Amino acid sequence: MTIRLLLADDHPVVRAGLRAVLAAEPDFAVVGEAATAERAVELAAAGGVEVVLMDLQFGSGMHGSEATAAITSRTGGPRVLVLTTYDTDADILAAVEAGAAGYLLKDAPPEELAAAVRTAAAGQSALAPAVAHRLMDRMRTPAEALTKRELEVLQLVGEGLSNQQISKVLFLSQATVKSHLVHIFAKLGVDSRTAAVAAATARRLIRR
């Protein structure tokens, strides 16, 4: 049986490289490419695709996690395998919660990528070893792990947004944002926004 694939990445060179790697597998067929997350959602909805290889960061517009949620919310839709350069807790949690069947980093060897595609197509989870390790660490120390919402707040703090701006972006009250920051500071053992961002970046919880 041939597994039909859709490549979603905003870099033509990356898509060409992926196509070349995947073409070496006799049971794979790349049937479409998308340079935007929105286009990936359209092509996935059109049918004829078993697995979407989804980047997370596109130049503008919809985020890869949003596209993943839109694709996986449709009954009988294709499986989504995230293929990205980002291995932060914030990115991993967002993708998993969006319904991604797997999460691989772009430096994965070709045989690992091929195995992940087949695993996702079979309806099972395919996580890169480093990603699985990070998720296991979160499960072992749940009291210390930042929640998805706390990671979202901290990511926006790292991008320079004020509490008022964060409240508008996340549709939260400013009091709730402050409460999240109190919990974040306690979990990270810091006492300032700058220190929180520095600690979270060092631990690869958020991007910089």
Order of alpha helices (4+ residues) and beta strands (2+ residues): beta-alpha-beta-alpha-beta-alpha-beta-alpha-beta-alpha-beta-alpha-alpha-alpha-alpha-alpha
